[in-house]
C-alpha cells in the first residue's frame, strides 16, 4: 500500500514537472524568459508587506518545529540502522565461529 502511494505521488510529481516544462517552452517561449521575469511576477519593495513581529515569530517557530521533527526522525533512523548493522556483524561472527573459521574474531 505504501509503495502504491509513493508511486502515485511520484507519478503526479513527474506529470507536474513535465507540464511545467511544456508550459514554459510552448506557451511562454524561452525568449520571454531571456529578458527576465515579467513585471507582474516581480515583487518590488513598494508592494512588499511588512509582517508584524508576532507573525514572524509564528512562522519561525513553525519551521523550527519541522526542522526538529526531521532531525529527531533522522537520528532515530541512524540509531536503528546502527543496531541493525551491529546485529548483522555479531551474527556473522557467530556463523564464523560455528564454521570453525581460522581467522581470529575481534574481542568484544
Backbone as numpy.savetxt, mean C-alpha at the origin, in Angstrom:
# Nx Ny Nz CAx CAy CAz Cx Cy Cz
-13.19 -16.47 -1.55 -14.01 -15.27 -1.55 -13.14 -14.01 -1.55
-12.07 -14.04 -0.73 -11.18 -12.88 -0.65 -10.50 -12.67 -2.00
-10.08 -13.78 -2.63 -9.43 -13.67 -3.93 -10.39 -13.09 -4.97
-11.66 -13.42 -4.87 -12.65 -12.89 -5.79 -12.80 -11.37 -5.61
-12.86 -10.93 -4.38 -12.99 -9.49 -4.10 -11.75 -8.75 -4.57
-10.56 -9.29 -4.28 -9.32 -8.64 -4.71 -9.25 -8.59 -6.24
-9.63 -9.69 -6.88 -9.64 -9.71 -8.34 -10.61 -8.70 -8.93
-11.77 -8.57 -8.29 -12.76 -7.60 -8.75 -12.24 -6.17 -8.60
-11.64 -5.86 -7.46 -11.06 -4.53 -7.26 -9.92 -4.27 -8.25
-9.13 -5.29 -8.50 -8.03 -5.16 -9.47 -8.59 -4.86 -10.86
-9.65 -5.55 -11.24 -10.27 -5.32 -12.54 -10.85 -3.91 -12.63
-11.53 -3.47 -11.60 -12.09 -2.10 -11.61 -11.00 -1.05 -11.71
-9.90 -1.26 -10.98 -8.79 -0.31 -11.02 -8.17 -0.28 -12.41
-8.01 -1.44 -13.02 -7.44 -1.50 -14.37 -8.34 -0.79 -15.38
-9.64 -0.97 -15.25 -10.58 -0.31 -16.17 -10.52 1.20 -15.99
-10.48 1.66 -14.74 -10.40 3.10 -14.47 -9.10 3.68 -15.02
-8.00 2.97 -14.83 -6.70 3.42 -15.31 -6.70 3.51 -16.84
-7.18 2.46 -17.49 -7.22 2.43 -18.94 -8.17 3.51 -19.46
-9.30 3.70 -18.80 -10.24 4.74 -19.20 -9.64 6.13 -19.08
-8.85 6.35 -18.05 -8.18 7.65 -17.89 -7.21 7.89 -19.02
-6.46 6.87 -19.39 -5.51 7.02 -20.49 -6.25 7.34 -21.79
-7.35 6.63 -22.05 -8.13 6.91 -23.26 -8.71 8.32 -23.23
-9.22 8.75 -22.08 -9.81 10.08 -21.96 -8.78 11.16 -22.27
-7.60 11.00 -21.70 -6.56 12.02 -21.90 -6.10 12.04 -23.36
-5.94 10.87 -23.96 -5.37 10.83 -25.31 -6.40 11.08 -26.41
-7.64 10.72 -26.18 -8.64 10.87 -27.24 -9.41 12.18 -27.11
-9.88 12.51 -25.91 -10.70 13.71 -25.75 -9.88 14.97 -25.47
-8.91 14.88 -24.58 -8.16 16.09 -24.23 -7.04 16.40 -25.21
-6.49 15.39 -25.82 -5.36 15.49 -26.73 -4.09 15.88 -25.96
-3.01 15.21 -26.20 -1.75 15.51 -25.49 -1.26 16.94 -25.70
-1.61 17.58 -26.81 -1.16 18.95 -27.04 -1.74 19.90 -26.00
-2.94 19.60 -25.51 -3.57 20.43 -24.47 -2.77 20.35 -23.18
-2.27 19.15 -22.88 -1.51 18.97 -21.65 -0.12 19.58 -21.75
0.38 19.75 -22.97 1.72 20.32 -23.15 1.77 21.78 -22.71
0.63 22.45 -22.77 0.57 23.86 -22.37 0.38 24.02 -20.86
0.21 22.93 -20.15 -0.04 23.00 -18.72 -1.50 22.70 -18.43
-1.84 22.77 -17.16 -3.22 22.49 -16.78 -4.14 23.61 -17.23
-5.37 23.26 -17.58 -6.34 24.31 -17.93 -6.60 25.22 -16.72
-6.97 26.45 -16.99 -7.16 27.44 -15.92 -8.21 26.99 -14.91
-9.22 26.29 -15.35 -10.26 25.82 -14.45 -9.77 24.75 -13.48
-8.67 24.07 -13.83 -8.14 23.01 -12.99 -7.20 23.54 -11.91
-6.72 24.74 -12.09 -5.75 25.31 -11.16 -6.43 25.91 -9.93
-5.79 25.79 -8.80 -6.26 26.44 -7.58 -5.31 27.60 -7.31
-5.84 28.78 -7.40 -4.99 29.95 -7.15 -5.07 30.33 -5.69
-4.17 31.18 -5.28 -4.13 31.56 -3.87 -5.37 32.36 -3.46
-6.02 33.03 -4.43 -7.22 33.80 -4.08 -8.40 32.87 -3.77
-8.47 31.72 -4.45 -9.61 30.83 -4.26 -9.35 29.80 -3.16
-8.13 29.71 -2.69 -7.81 28.74 -1.66 -8.40 29.21 -0.33
-9.18 28.34 0.31 -9.86 28.69 1.55 -8.96 28.31 2.73
-8.81 29.24 3.65 -8.06 28.95 4.86 -8.95 28.19 5.83
-8.48 27.04 6.27 -9.26 26.21 7.19 -8.97 26.65 8.63
-9.98 26.55 9.49 -9.74 26.86 10.90 -8.83 25.80 11.52
-8.21 26.15 12.63 -7.24 25.26 13.28 -7.89 23.96 13.74
-9.16 24.01 14.16 -9.83 22.79 14.60 -9.95 21.78 13.46
-10.24 22.26 12.27 -10.36 21.38 11.12 -9.00 20.79 10.74
-7.95 21.60 10.81 -6.61 21.11 10.53 -6.20 20.03 11.53
-6.52 20.26 12.80 -6.19 19.27 13.83 -6.98 17.98 13.60
-8.24 18.11 13.23 -9.06 16.94 12.95 -8.45 16.09 11.84
-8.09 16.72 10.72 -7.52 15.96 9.61 -6.16 15.37 9.97
-5.37 16.12 10.73 -4.07 15.61 11.15 -4.24 14.36 12.02
-5.14 14.40 12.99 -5.33 13.24 13.86 -5.94 12.06 13.09
-6.83 12.36 12.14 -7.42 11.27 11.34 -6.35 10.56 10.54
-5.48 11.31 9.89 -4.42 10.68 9.10 -3.38 10.00 9.99
-3.10 10.57 11.13 -2.14 9.92 12.03 -2.70 8.61 12.57
-4.00 8.56 12.83 -4.63 7.29 13.24 -4.46 6.24 12.15
-4.64 6.63 10.90 -4.43 5.69 9.80 -2.99 5.21 9.74
-2.05 6.12 9.95 -0.63 5.74 9.94 -0.34 4.77 11.07
-0.85 5.04 12.26 -0.61 4.15 13.40 -1.22 2.77 13.16
-2.41 2.71 12.61 -3.03 1.42 12.32 -2.19 0.65 11.31
-1.71 1.35 10.29 -0.85 0.69 9.31 0.43 0.18 9.96
1.08 0.99 10.76 2.33 0.57 11.40 2.12 -0.60 12.34
1.06 -0.57 13.12 0.78 -1.68 14.04 0.50 -2.96 13.26
-0.28 -2.85 12.18 -0.55 -4.02 11.35 0.72 -4.55 10.72
1.58 -3.66 10.27 2.85 -4.05 9.66 3.75 -4.76 10.67
3.83 -4.23 11.89 4.66 -4.86 12.93 4.10 -6.24 13.29
2.80 -6.36 13.40 2.19 -7.67 13.69 2.50 -8.66 12.57
2.43 -8.21 11.32 2.73 -9.10 10.19 4.19 -9.55 10.23
5.10 -8.63 10.52 6.52 -9.00 10.63 6.75 -9.95 11.80
6.07 -9.71 12.89 6.22 -10.55 14.08 5.75 -11.98 13.77
4.59 -12.09 13.15 4.08 -13.42 12.80 4.98 -14.10 11.77
5.51 -13.33 10.83 6.42 -13.89 9.84 7.69 -14.41 10.52
8.19 -13.68 11.50 9.37 -14.11 12.23 9.14 -15.42 12.97
7.98 -15.56 13.59 7.66 -16.82 14.27 7.53 -17.96 13.27
6.97 -17.68 12.12 6.82 -18.72 11.10 8.19 -19.18 10.61
9.09 -18.24 10.39 10.44 -18.59 9.94 11.16 -19.40 11.01
11.05 -18.98 12.27 11.75 -19.72 13.34 11.16 -21.12 13.49
9.85 -21.27 13.32 9.23 -22.61 13.37 9.76 -23.49 12.23
9.89 -22.92 11.05 10.40 -23.69 9.92 11.85 -24.08 10.13
12.64 -23.15 10.68 14.05 -23.47 10.92 14.19 -24.57 11.96
13.41 -24.50 13.04 13.50 -25.53 14.06 12.99 -26.87 13.52
11.99 -26.83 12.64 11.50 -28.07 12.03 12.58 -28.67 11.12
13.29 -27.83 10.36 14.38 -28.32 9.52 15.49 -28.92 10.36
15.78 -28.31 11.50 16.82 -28.84 12.38 16.41 -30.20 12.93
15.13 -30.34 13.29 14.65 -31.64 13.78 14.73 -32.71 12.69
14.41 -32.34 11.47 14.47 -33.30 10.37 15.92 -33.72 10.10
16.85 -32.76 10.19 18.25 -33.11 10.00 18.74 -34.04 11.10
18.31 -33.81 12.31 18.71 -34.65 13.43 18.14 -36.06 13.26
16.88 -36.15 12.80 16.25 -37.44 12.59 16.93 -38.24 11.48
17.43 -37.53 10.45 18.10 -38.20 9.35 19.54 -38.58 9.70
20.03 -38.08 10.82 21.40 -38.37 11.21 22.40 -37.57 10.41
22.11 -36.33 10.18 22.99 -35.48 9.40 24.33 -35.34 10.11
25.40 -35.29 9.34 26.73 -35.16 9.95 27.09 -33.70 10.19
26.26 -32.79 9.67 26.52 -31.38 9.90 26.11 -31.00 11.31
26.97 -30.25 12.00 26.58 -29.84 13.37 25.46 -28.83 13.35
24.56 -28.95 14.29 23.46 -28.00 14.41 23.89 -26.83 15.25
23.25 -25.72 15.01 23.54 -24.54 15.84 23.05 -24.79 17.25
23.78 -24.26 18.21 23.34 -24.42 19.59 22.18 -23.49 19.86
21.21 -23.96 20.62 20.01 -23.19 20.88 20.22 -22.18 21.96
